[in-house]
Amino acid sequence: MKVHVIGGGVIGLCSAYYLSKAGHEVTILDKGDFEAGCSFGNAGMIVPSHFVPLASPGVISKGLRWMFSASSPFYIKPRLDLQLAQWLWHFYRACTPKKVREAMPVIRDLNQGSRQLYQELSDELEISFDLENKGLIMLFRTAKGEKEEIAGAEMANDLGVKAEVLSSSALKELEKGTHLEARGGVMYEGDSHLSPHLFMNAIVAHLKAAGAKFMPRTMLTGWESQKGTITHLQTEAGERLKVNQVVLAAGSWSQKILKPLKIQMPIQDGKGYSITLSEPNERPTIPSILSEDKVAITPMGKDLRFGGTLELGGMSRAVNPKRVRGVISSLPQYYPNINLPNQRDVDIWVGFRPCSPDGLPYIGRSSQVSNLVLAGGHAMMGMSLGPITGQLIAEIIGEQDPSVNLELLQPERYG
Ligand SMILES: Cc1cc2nc3c(=O)[nH]c(=O)nc-3n(C[C@H](O)[C@H](O)[C@H](O)COP(=O)(O)OP(=O)(O)OC[C@H]3O[C@@H](n4cnc5c(N)ncnc54)[C@H](O)[C@@H]3O)c2cc1C
């Protein structure tokens, strides 16, 4: 079957990979060059440990407190925007214990399935992408952080995700080559990490060798349809591409693109920053998340990447120096010996996480447009969930039974 995939981020490329593997003829179009974007500069963590959706009880009061701190990890730019208001309303409604209880096993299964697929991909792809299975440590430095992380570890073990509480001295023993100051941590040994740009380059190279067609600098601007079926894609350059099956995986841009089709798939852009230190003087070997500051730290080859913040700011690429300072200043509290460059001298990478209101991705066939399959809204877990999403998309297009129950992931669940 001929399949057009719109969007060359990790979700689009993984979809293309499994579609091509299943024997479909794949064309991937992207408004960029398949070289940059949210899927390239992220923290590269593969996180079965992250089974609690962003929308959960307690997050609203915490978020409100953070809103009033210039360097906090979360911010919503106040503005009159109907889509933002609707998104916040759905977010609020998702923050109930019942919804979270339903979502957790689904996110766990998606993550664990995806991690398994990454193992297979590291054998199947010709270029290495630095996949390492060293786990992830949630580090804390305060009594409050400790209480929250220990509660998280108990919940994880109840759900079958192995979590081990580590003392400050046990952490020092684990990271012998790095000076690490923390009150303690929780080790999730089932997590992995990789270099996202290497993974993206490896999958592009593999797809090209397998005969997939790439259309860089091709922006989708409109749809032509007849009787609920898309017949052509319109591009900014004035082309009309005749289509059979279409997969939309356009990340934070998806909601706007779907507007003419009258499909509601609420997505807000969760802007985040990352900074990569090239060959730093000290480098931890195990990825960590600084619990109180929500900063992720990942060793990547000889380099070290750290990143954080989530700003709902309406797709603005502007860098907020106060929030960047918040990210940078958290590092020495845990790793005091790592030499940090002056903020003025660092390259700050900006990415937009495509956030759904309930913290669950959208994966499924549209109920309104017969040949359209939707994949998006993976928020802070797009890298982790790329392979399993790609496999599910190939199953949907191939009319096979999906390997994961898709009921809670229906793309048109908001009407
Ligand atoms: C600071 C930070 C750290 C992160 N760390 C992690 C992590 O450790 N682990 C993890 O799992 N996730 C992480 N994430 C989240 C992850 O990066 C995202 O969830 C993921 O990249 C989203 O992938 P995507 O393919 O849906 O979207 P994108 O990567 O944004 O891809 C969408 C593509 O669609 C294209 N497009 C848009 N509109 C059009 C159009 N009209 N026509 C053609 N093409 C179009 C865009 O050019 C883009 O290339 C992090 C994100 C940030 C910001």
The ligand as an ORCA input file, in Angstrom:
! r2SCAN-3c Opt
* xyz 0 1
  C      14.003     19.596     26.602
  C      13.312     18.327     26.140
  C      13.756     17.098     26.619
  C      13.102     15.920     26.233
  N      13.579     14.724     26.682
  C      12.973     13.567     26.341
  C      13.454     12.315     26.812
  O      14.461     12.242     27.508
  N      12.771     11.193     26.484
  C      11.634     11.226     25.714
  O      11.041     10.191     25.494
  N      11.181     12.406     25.197
  C      11.810     13.564     25.509
  N      11.335     14.761     25.036
  C      10.091     14.774     24.234
  C      10.338     14.363     22.785
  O      11.434     15.078     22.285
  C       9.076     14.650     21.959
  O       7.970     14.010     22.564
  C       9.209     14.103     20.535
  O      10.365     14.603     19.918
  C       7.983     14.456     19.698
  O       8.144     13.850     18.445
  P       7.130     14.106     17.258
  O       7.626     13.304     16.101
  O       5.734     13.895     17.713
  O       7.239     15.665     16.963
  P       8.418     16.508     16.285
  O       9.747     15.947     16.598
  O       8.147     17.921     16.616
  O       8.166     16.256     14.731
  C       7.096     16.831     14.037
  C       7.584     17.149     12.642
  O       6.467     17.589     11.856
  C       6.934     18.567     10.943
  N       5.807     19.389     10.503
  C       5.044     20.213     11.256
  N       4.121     20.828     10.493
  C       4.297     20.378      9.225
  C       3.652     20.659      7.981
  N       2.609     21.499      7.894
  N       4.124     20.038      6.878
  C       5.178     19.181      6.950
  N       5.819     18.893      8.104
  C       5.387     19.476      9.223
  C       7.956     19.368     11.780
  O       8.866     20.049     10.935
  C       8.619     18.271     12.598
  O       9.821     17.796     12.008
  C      11.984     15.970     25.361
  C      11.579     17.198     24.848
  C      12.223     18.369     25.228
  C      11.762     19.668     24.658
*
